Every structure is written in structure tokens, then in C-alpha cells.
Amino acid sequence: MRRRSFFTGLASLPASALAAENPEAYWKRIRDEQFHLPAWRAFLNNGSLGIAPKPVTAAVRTYLERSAALDMEEYPRWGYERMDAHRTALAEYIGCPAGELALTHNATEAIGIVASGLDLKSGDEVVMTDQEHPSGRGPWLVRQQRHGIQVRQVALPLPPKDPGQIADLLIGAIGPRTRVLSFSGITTTTGMVLPVREICRAARGKGVLTLVDGAHMHGQIPFRVSDMECDFMAGSPHKWLFAPAGCGLLYVRKEMQERIWPSITVDGWANPALEGARFMQVGTNNRALLEGMVAGLEFAKAIGPDRIYARIHQLARMAFDRAKRTPGLRLLTPDDDRMFGSLVSFQMRAAHFRKFSALCKARRIWIMQSERFRVSAHIHTRPEDIELLFGTLDEAGVSL
């Protein structure tokens, strides 16, 4: 595909040389020139919903205007079409064959497709961790209540000693009735990076299917889906890959595609030639969002995935180290660079939460607000945003 079909740069990216010479100046220009974020907003909750950069919102707007003018020869939609160009662009970025990929609206939908589509009978067991997102639990709990499968949770230590401890706990939890191991590649509650390949490889050796909730993986840490050796993976490019809200993905390993019943169907749903596209034949949907998704991929590639990871992990380490110096915080994310990307989690005393929450609102700090909270930074995050947060924690009395 031609890059200009998807990527409309409203302002040129700063030169790569600036990133080496003056990295803070480079990232300041990225925020100021490429994002709509105002200077007064400290946004530290990218893990819930990411921020689309200007080239992405421009791509969405342009496609909506073109579709309103019918300045095209195909229907301006997705939901009946294979969307091969879009799937190929996403597959190349995340590292899997396009035929093993379906486009969805979010990771929740992708998990639901697998959970509802597998032939499981009463007494079959699904094992998961106690740190799954509600959307990672819900589809399996429906099957439990409706069809009598058993859902069992494995408690993960907070924080764990090392990746091997996590692998041993999950692999050791597989029993004679276990049919599926469903777990997050990066947990939403603590930002913990799990040893996905080791777990999936061992599960396959025991004849157990694996579903990885990768909502926090794509764009946060470097990896290739095909290297994970999982059977299924769900993803949300609207978190870390700059896509607009409403863009998701489902990876289904080719050998597994005949084992999943599609949840929503149109004509041709049983055609094996569709491969992964069988699971995205869901009726009319807004294609402009997918144009934005591919613009987000192009934006990420233009900056460079390695440069993005280095920056966001640097910011996460900054927050982690600052938290270590705050006596009233309990760190939940392990102090091991292999086990977190750009999402770190802490817990404060309940007595301090109300004042902290009010101060955050007054200072326009956007964060997941609870006694157990997290910092999830992206390339638009400024070091001063993190310092503002910890200054606010100090004022709320957390460090006393």
C-alpha cells in the first residue's frame, strides 16, 4: 500500500538527530506538534484509553468526508469485507500472518469471540489469574453459568520474585480437566509482564489451549505475536498503538481457526478461504476508524518502535523510582525491567485517597483514581507530569 493512503502528517516529525542530542526537546516537540493535548493536562492513564495523535484524527476526518461525498468506488464501511490491506498493515507491525488476524472493536470483543466460540462442555476447566481485566473474566463466567464449565483463578504474588515464579504458578495450575489457559500478557492492575511464550509452550505440551489478553502488549513492549506460541491473542490498538477508540484485533493461529464458531455471522461465514476474516463478518461498521488505526501504525513506525519503547520505559522507571522514595506507597509492580513496560502500579492508604483524588481533579491530572492506582505513560507524557503527580501525593499526606 502507499503510505499516503493512510498517513497524513499535519506537521513534520522532528529530526532523529534531535532525539540523540536533546531527547527532552525532541519529545516536547512530539507532544506539542503531534497531539491535541493542551499544556494544562497531565495525562497518566494511557492504559485505559490512549490518545490519538493529529495524523490519526486527520485520517478519520478525511475518510468520513470522502465517504460522505462517495469519493470512492467501494462501500465506505467494514463488516462484510476482508479488509486485506488493513489486516496486512497490522499483521506486519505486530508480527503474524495476515490470514491469522481479524479486526474487532476491542480486546473485549476478541476475547468474547474465543470464549463463546470454543466447544466446551460441562466440567471442562478454564484457568486464569486473579489479575485479569473484568473483560477477560466475563466471557468465561458466562460460559460457566450457562454451560457448566469451571473457571478457576490462580493468585499471583504482588510483586513476584521473577518471571519464572509466575510461569511455575500458571503451568503448575493445569489439571486433568483444564482445557484453556486464559491470561494477560501484561496485567491491567499492576502492569506486570508475564513470560507468555514459556507459559504457552508448556500449555501446548499438555494439550491445553492458550488465550492471551494482549490489550496492553501491542505498542507498549517489543514482541512478535507469532513468537508467543499462543493459540489466540486479543488486542486493543486504541491503547498503545495510537488508534482511535473502537479498534481491536483477534489473532487466531491457523490450526485453531476451524475450532472456533463465529459469534456474529453474515453470508460466507463458513468459507475457510476467509481464514481469520471469518471472525470479523459482523455487518456494517465505521471504516474511518480503521483508516485511523493504520495511520496510527504509520505514525509509530515513523518515530520508531524501539525509540518509543525506550522513552515510555524510561518514564515508567522514573515513576517507579520516585515511588520507592515515597514511604506511604506500596509498590505492586516488580522491580525488574523484564517485568514492566510503561505501566507501574502502587497502593496508598485509604485515609489519603479522598484528598489525593480532589487534588488530582483540581490540577487536571488524569489518572486511574483508586487506593490502588497506576501510572501509564506514553510518548506524550512529560517528566514534569510525573513530578506533579508525586508532589500531589506528598501534599495529600501519602508520604507521612
KESE-693766 format. One record per residue (C-alpha): residue number from 0; residue in three letters; chain; x, y, z. Coordinates in pm, whole numbers. Layout:
BEGIN
     k     r   c       xx       yy       zz
   NUM   ALA   A        X        Y        Z
...
***
This chain:
BEGIN
     k     r   c       xx       yy       zz
     0   MET   A        0        0        0
     1   ARG   A      111      356      -50
     2   ARG   A      185      538      269
     3   ARG   A       -9      847      169
     4   SER   A     -326      638      153
     5   PHE   A     -332      623      533
     6   PHE   A      -89      875      683
     7   THR   A     -148     1249      668
     8   GLY   A      126     1422      865
     9   LEU   A       -1     1761      981
    10   ALA   A      347     1859     1094
    11   SER   A      679     1701     1012
    12   LEU   A      833     1491     1285
    13   PRO   A     1143     1639     1445
    14   ALA   A     1470     1508     1307
    15   SER   A     1607     1189     1460
    16   ALA   A     1931     1370     1539
    17   LEU   A     1744     1584     1790
    18   ALA   A     1639     1271     1982
    19   ALA   A     2007     1190     2037
    20   GLU   A     2126     1545     2102
    21   ASN   A     1843     1672     2321
    22   PRO   A     1585     1399     2391
    23   GLU   A     1363     1614     2611
    24   ALA   A     1339     1877     2337
    25   TYR   A     1254     1601     2088
    26   TRP   A      971     1459     2297
    27   LYS   A      839     1804     2383
    28   ARG   A      805     1877     2013
    29   ILE   A      631     1543     1958
    30   ARG   A      370     1631     2220
    31   ASP   A      327     1994     2117
    32   GLU   A      317     1934     1741
    33   GLN   A      164     1588     1701
    34   PHE   A     -100     1567     1975
    35   HIS   A     -408     1771     2062
    36   LEU   A     -329     1760     2436
    37   PRO   A     -332     2107     2597
    38   ALA   A      -36     2210     2812
    39   TRP   A     -252     2209     3128
    40   ARG   A     -341     1840     3102
    41   ALA   A     -125     1583     3281
    42   PHE   A     -245     1256     3128
    43   LEU   A     -118      949     3312
    44   ASN   A     -381      687     3228
    45   ASN   A     -292      574     2878
    46   GLY   A     -360      216     2988
    47   SER   A     -735      280     2990
    48   LEU   A     -761      465     2660
    49   GLY   A     -478      603     2453
    50   ILE   A     -461      943     2287
    51   ALA   A     -487      957     1909
    52   PRO   A     -226     1188     1751
    53   LYS   A     -315     1451     1493
    54   PRO   A     -236     1233     1187
    55   VAL   A     -485      976     1316
    56   THR   A     -769     1219     1378
    57   ALA   A     -695     1372     1036
    58   ALA   A     -720     1029      868
    59   VAL   A    -1055      961     1036
    60   ARG   A    -1192     1301      942
    61   THR   A    -1068     1276      583
    62   TYR   A    -1226      935      532
    63   LEU   A    -1557     1047      680
    64   GLU   A    -1562     1344      442
    65   ARG   A    -1467     1126      144
    66   SER   A    -1734      872      231
    67   ALA   A    -1998     1144      263
    68   ALA   A    -1905     1258      -88
    69   LEU   A    -1885      897     -217
    70   ASP   A    -1540      985     -341
    71   MET   A    -1466      613     -382
    72   GLU   A    -1594      311     -569
    73   GLU   A    -1642       73     -276
    74   TYR   A    -1885       91       13
    75   PRO   A    -1737      316      286
    76   ARG   A    -1762       57      561
    77   TRP   A    -1620     -264      705
    78   GLY   A    -1801     -565      844
    79   TYR   A    -1861     -759      524
    80   GLU   A    -1522     -705      364
    81   ARG   A    -1189     -882      421
    82   MET   A    -1000     -556      473
    83   ASP   A     -682     -722      350
    84   ALA   A     -474     -403      327
    85   HIS   A     -561     -302      682
    86   ARG   A     -504     -651      824
    87   THR   A     -174     -678      639
    88   ALA   A      -53     -345      780
    89   LEU   A     -144     -450     1135
    90   ALA   A       -7     -803     1094
    91   GLU   A      327     -673      970
    92   TYR   A      355     -443     1270
    93   ILE   A      265     -695     1542
    94   GLY   A      434     -993     1376
    95   CYS   A      191    -1254     1247
    96   PRO   A       46    -1369      911
    97   ALA   A     -245    -1152      795
    98   GLY   A     -454    -1466      746
    99   GLU   A     -440    -1528     1122
   100   LEU   A     -576    -1185     1209
   101   ALA   A     -930    -1048     1245
   102   LEU   A    -1022     -687     1309
   103   THR   A    -1257     -629     1603
   104   HIS   A    -1380     -331     1802
   105   ASN   A    -1167     -403     2111
   106   ALA   A    -1000     -679     2311
   107   THR   A    -1322     -748     2500
   108   GLU   A    -1496     -848     2178
   109   ALA   A    -1198    -1058     2071
   110   ILE   A    -1193    -1250     2400
   111   GLY   A    -1568    -1300     2372
   112   ILE   A    -1534    -1449     2024
   113   VAL   A    -1296    -1714     2155
   114   ALA   A    -1480    -1781     2480
   115   SER   A    -1818    -1821     2312
   116   GLY   A    -1683    -1998     2004
   117   LEU   A    -1493    -2289     2159
   118   ASP   A    -1672    -2621     2203
   119   LEU   A    -1651    -2669     2579
   120   LYS   A    -1874    -2896     2785
   121   SER   A    -1984    -2908     3146
   122   GLY   A    -1692    -2980     3373
   123   ASP   A    -1425    -2850     3135
   124   GLU   A    -1195    -2606     3312
   125   VAL   A    -1059    -2264     3221
   126   VAL   A     -768    -2139     3432
   127   MET   A     -687    -1767     3464
   128   THR   A     -507    -1535     3704
   129   ASP   A     -662    -1323     3976
   130   GLN   A     -536    -1010     3797
   131   GLU   A     -746    -1035     3482
   132   HIS   A     -942     -740     3348
   133   PRO   A    -1318     -783     3402
   134   SER   A    -1349     -829     3025
   135   GLY   A    -1103    -1115     3047
   136   ARG   A    -1315    -1289     3310
   137   GLY   A    -1666    -1206     3197
   138   PRO   A    -1695    -1415     2879
   139   TRP   A    -1573    -1726     3062
   140   LEU   A    -1805    -1665     3357
   141   VAL   A    -2097    -1653     3115
   142   ARG   A    -1995    -1996     2987
   143   GLN   A    -1967    -2116     3346
   144   GLN   A    -2318    -2006     3433
   145   ARG   A    -2471    -2109     3100
   146   HIS   A    -2289    -2431     3016
   147   GLY   A    -2138    -2554     3339
   148   ILE   A    -1769    -2509     3262
   149   GLN   A    -1546    -2438     3561
   150   VAL   A    -1341    -2117     3594
   151   ARG   A    -1050    -2127     3837
   152   GLN   A     -826    -1835     3932
   153   VAL   A     -459    -1856     4025
   154   ALA   A     -337    -1594     4274
   155   LEU   A      -26    -1408     4159
   156   PRO   A      212    -1263     4420
   157   LEU   A      241     -885     4448
   158   PRO   A      510     -836     4350
   159   PRO   A      654    -1165     4222
   160   LYS   A     1019    -1264     4259
   161   ASP   A     1087    -1319     3890
   162   PRO   A      918    -1436     3565
   163   GLY   A      994    -1798     3647
   164   GLN   A      778    -1783     3958
   165   ILE   A      479    -1668     3751
   166   ALA   A      537    -1935     3487
   167   ASP   A      561    -2207     3751
   168   LEU   A      235    -2098     3915
   169   LEU   A       33    -2098     3593
   170   ILE   A      183    -2411     3442
   171   GLY   A      150    -2590     3774
   172   ALA   A     -218    -2497     3791
   173   ILE   A     -302    -2703     3480
   174   GLY   A     -505    -3005     3584
   175   PRO   A     -663    -3305     3411
   176   ARG   A     -981    -3112     3320
   177   THR   A     -808    -2791     3212
   178   ARG   A     -889    -2710     2850
   179   VAL   A     -794    -2340     2828
   180   LEU   A     -538    -2116     2997
   181   SER   A     -660    -1754     2962
   182   PHE   A     -427    -1484     3096
   183   SER   A     -297    -1133     3035
   184   GLY   A       38    -1076     2869
   185   ILE   A       57     -756     3076
   186   THR   A     -181     -731     3368
   187   THR   A     -411     -431     3374
   188   THR   A     -395     -397     3753
   189   THR   A      -20     -397     3811
   190   GLY   A      148     -368     3470
   191   MET   A      324     -698     3528
   192   VAL   A      471     -851     3209
   193   LEU   A      419    -1227     3211
   194   PRO   A      652    -1480     3042
   195   VAL   A      398    -1553     2770
   196   ARG   A      599    -1781     2544
   197   GLU   A      720    -2003     2827
   198   ILE   A      364    -2042     2959
   199   CYS   A      208    -2105     2618
   200   ARG   A      474    -2354     2513
   201   ALA   A      426    -2558     2830
   202   ALA   A       46    -2544     2799
   203   ARG   A       58    -2670     2442
   204   GLY   A      275    -2957     2555
   205   LYS   A       -6    -3053     2793
   206   GLY   A     -275    -3021     2524
   207   VAL   A     -418    -2700     2671
   208   LEU   A     -526    -2405     2455
   209   THR   A     -397    -2056     2539
   210   LEU   A     -572    -1722     2504
   211   VAL   A     -357    -1417     2577
   212   ASP   A     -522    -1087     2662
   213   GLY   A     -271     -863     2485
   214   ALA   A     -461     -538     2527
   215   HIS   A     -158     -379     2698
   216   MET   A      109     -551     2489
   217   HIS   A       75     -410     2138
   218   GLY   A      274      -88     2129
   219   GLN   A      388     -100     2493
   220   ILE   A      661     -366     2477
   221   PRO   A      854     -518     2184
   222   PHE   A      734     -864     2081
   223   ARG   A      603    -1061     1784
   224   VAL   A      273    -1243     1815
   225   SER   A      392    -1549     1623
   226   ASP   A      683    -1586     1864
   227   MET   A      448    -1609     2163
   228   GLU   A      330    -1959     2064
   229   CYS   A      -24    -1882     2182
   230   ASP   A     -338    -2013     2013
   231   PHE   A     -534    -1689     2043
   232   MET   A     -450    -1331     2131
   233   ALA   A     -677    -1032     2183
   234   GLY   A     -557     -675     2140
   235   SER   A     -663     -311     2165
   236   PRO   A     -463      -83     1932
   237   HIS   A     -653      210     2081
   238   LYS   A     -445      182     2398
   239   TRP   A      -78      190     2295
   240   LEU   A      -80      189     1911
   241   PHE   A     -235      536     1865
   242   ALA   A     -560      406     1709
   243   PRO   A     -894      576     1773
   244   ALA   A    -1131      411     2019
   245   GLY   A    -1318      122     1862
   246   CYS   A    -1023      -64     1708
   247   GLY   A     -935     -412     1827
   248   LEU   A     -775     -730     1697
   249   LEU   A     -805    -1104     1731
   250   TYR   A     -520    -1340     1645
   251   VAL   A     -626    -1700     1576
   252   ARG   A     -349    -1944     1498
   253   LYS   A     -424    -2107     1162
   254   GLU   A     -452    -2456     1310
   255   MET   A     -716    -2328     1554
   256   GLN   A     -943    -2148     1309
   257   GLU   A    -1171    -2445     1249
   258   ARG   A    -1218    -2488     1626
   259   ILE   A    -1387    -2151     1674
   260   TRP   A    -1752    -2088     1589
   261   PRO   A    -1806    -1726     1478
   262   SER   A    -2030    -1533     1718
   263   ILE   A    -2188    -1298     1462
   264   THR   A    -2225    -1403     1100
   265   VAL   A    -2316    -1291      751
   266   ASP   A    -2317    -1495      430
   267   GLY   A    -1994    -1681      374
   268   TRP   A    -1904    -1721      740
   269   ALA   A    -1820    -2090      688
   270   ASN   A    -1583    -2027      397
   271   PRO   A    -1239    -2148      516
   272   ALA   A    -1070    -1937      247
   273   LEU   A    -1154    -1631      458
   274   GLU   A     -917    -1757      729
   275   GLY   A     -912    -1508     1019
   276   ALA   A    -1151    -1276      837
   277   ARG   A    -1431    -1523      918
   278   PHE   A    -1441    -1372     1266
   279   MET   A    -1497    -1014     1153
   280   GLN   A    -1801    -1059      927
   281   VAL   A    -2025     -867     1165
   282   GLY   A    -2224     -623      948
   283   THR   A    -2184     -255      872
   284   ASN   A    -1923      -67     1076
   285   ASN   A    -1735      261     1062
   286   ARG   A    -1432      211      836
   287   ALA   A    -1298      559      917
   288   LEU   A    -1175      420     1249
   289   LEU   A     -968      158     1069
   290   GLU   A     -818      426      846
   291   GLY   A     -718      597     1169
   292   MET   A     -575      272     1304
   293   VAL   A     -340      229     1008
   294   ALA   A     -243      597     1029
   295   GLY   A     -151      525     1391
   296   LEU   A       71      237     1281
   297   GLU   A      243      461     1028
   298   PHE   A      291      725     1297
   299   ALA   A      452      470     1528
   300   LYS   A      678      342     1251
   301   ALA   A      785      695     1160
   302   ILE   A      903      758     1516
   303   GLY   A     1037      404     1558
   304   PRO   A      908      128     1787
   305   ASP   A     1242       93     1966
   306   ARG   A     1260      466     2033
   307   ILE   A      902      464     2162
   308   TYR   A      970      174     2397
   309   ALA   A     1290      327     2531
   310   ARG   A     1107      651     2610
   311   ILE   A      799      507     2774
   312   HIS   A     1000      261     2980
   313   GLN   A     1226      546     3091
   314   LEU   A      917      735     3212
   315   ALA   A      785      425     3388
   316   ARG   A     1120      371     3560
   317   MET   A     1112      738     3665
   318   ALA   A      772      684     3827
   319   PHE   A      884      357     3984
   320   ASP   A     1198      506     4138
   321   ARG   A     1006      809     4260
   322   ALA   A      753      578     4428
   323   LYS   A     1033      388     4603
   324   ARG   A     1121      715     4776
   325   THR   A      762      771     4892
   326   PRO   A      719      586     5225
   327   GLY   A      338      572     5214
   328   LEU   A      321      385     4883
   329   ARG   A      333       10     4839
   330   LEU   A      480      -89     4504
   331   LEU   A      283     -365     4328
   332   THR   A      491     -380     4010
   333   PRO   A      811     -587     4042
   334   ASP   A     1145     -406     4042
   335   ASP   A     1262     -599     3737
   336   ASP   A     1287     -428     3398
   337   ARG   A     1185     -752     3229
   338   MET   A      852     -742     3411
   339   PHE   A      713     -397     3332
   340   GLY   A      693     -174     3029
   341   SER   A      523      162     3076
   342   LEU   A      262       73     3336
   343   VAL   A      351       70     3706
   344   SER   A      115       26     3998
   345   PHE   A      107      139     4362
   346   GLN   A     -121      129     4660
   347   MET   A     -183      409     4910
   348   ARG   A     -355      416     5248
   349   ALA   A     -732      457     5224
   350   ALA   A     -716      759     5456
   351   HIS   A     -526      962     5194
   352   PHE   A     -730      877     4888
   353   ARG   A    -1009     1136     4912
   354   LYS   A     -771     1433     4941
   355   PHE   A     -544     1292     4669
   356   SER   A     -840     1246     4433
   357   ALA   A     -963     1601     4489
   358   LEU   A     -616     1746     4431
   359   CYS   A     -576     1549     4107
   360   LYS   A     -906     1685     3979
   361   ALA   A     -811     2041     4068
   362   ARG   A     -472     2009     3897
   363   ARG   A     -608     1839     3584
   364   ILE   A     -414     1519     3649
   365   TRP   A     -589     1237     3466
   366   ILE   A     -516      909     3640
   367   MET   A     -700      591     3734
   368   GLN   A     -820      702     4075
   369   SER   A     -845      444     4350
   370   GLU   A     -642      343     4653
   371   ARG   A     -463      103     4418
   372   PHE   A     -364      315     4120
   373   ARG   A     -126      305     3828
   374   VAL   A       83      536     3615
   375   SER   A       72      451     3246
   376   ALA   A      281      693     3042
   377   HIS   A      319      728     2666
   378   ILE   A      536      946     2444
   379   HIS   A      313     1247     2509
   380   THR   A      380     1222     2884
   381   ARG   A      621     1480     3025
   382   PRO   A      861     1419     3314
   383   GLU   A      703     1716     3487
   384   ASP   A      365     1536     3473
   385   ILE   A      515     1257     3684
   386   GLU   A      674     1506     3923
   387   LEU   A      339     1685     3953
   388   LEU   A      173     1357     4047
   389   PHE   A      422     1278     4321
   390   GLY   A      412     1633     4450
   391   THR   A       36     1590     4475
   392   LEU   A       80     1262     4664
   393   ASP   A      310     1441     4908
   394   GLU   A       55     1720     4960
   395   ALA   A     -217     1461     5020
   396   GLY   A       -6     1325     5305
   397   VAL   A       72      991     5147
   398   SER   A      440     1009     5240
   399   LEU   A      369     1079     5608
***
